Amino acid sequence: MSIEHHDLVHELPEFRDQIHQLKMENDHFAKLFDEYHQLTKDVERMEAEVEPVCTKTEEMYKRKRLQLKDELYSMLRDN
């Protein structure tokens, strides 16, 4: 099974320049961005069964990642 990558630039390519700008200028955005990418790495490891966990744990990580993505998207849209 191939693992789908969910890095923010891949998910929101139309915001590539704004993502870079906000990472450099907005500490809160940068913190959320880093947290999103760490969760993405964790989920990808779970999906690849490098770090096997129960389905409930994996789903919890995915929900948290989606919440962060929504918050980051909102910040990008409002910028």
Secondary structure, 3 states (H helix, E strand, C coil): CCCCCCCHHHHCHHHHHHHHHHHHHCHHHHHHHHHHHHHHHHHHHHHCCCCCCCHHHHHHHHHHHHHHHHHHHHHHHHC
